[in-house]
Amino acid sequence: MSKVTLVSRISAKKICGKIKKPGGKTLLLQVFGIVTDIKTGESTYGPWVALTGQFRAINLETGEMFQSGVCFLPKMGTELITPLLKKDGTNGLEFALDIGVIPAENNTGYEYYVEPVLETSENDPLEILSKKVKQAALPAPEKEHKKGK
């Protein structure tokens, strides 16, 4: 088993250090864990949202593994997870995400992207809706016409 380093929080910057402007799509880290709660606050950079629970992250360049009880994800990652955690009866939510950067025309020269690692559950409401939409979009079956003699 690889050595795990305990850290105060998991974030792209904490795990990968200063992020350089990418030349293309660049995968940085993989984060996985169990979210049990959400913390929010305000900093000089604006509002923030942190996930709390048990988390591990792997720096995909170095292979180093980190563990923490606090996890900061890029905004789109947090927006995927928080609504699911707020559902009634949810005591914890498992997730695994690949996080990387792509070039962007902004001050940093990049923006984050997030890709789920785990397959969607059959009970996922969005997956159920997706199947309904696909079925509704199927063309109607053609009626067979009988040829007269």
Secondary structure by P-SEA (a helix, b strand, c coil): ccbbbbccccccccccccccccccccccbbbbbbbcccccccccccbbbbbbcccccccccccbbbbccbbbccaaaaaaccccccccccccccbbbbbbcccccccccbbbbbbbccccccccaaaaaaaaaaaaaccccbbbbbbcc
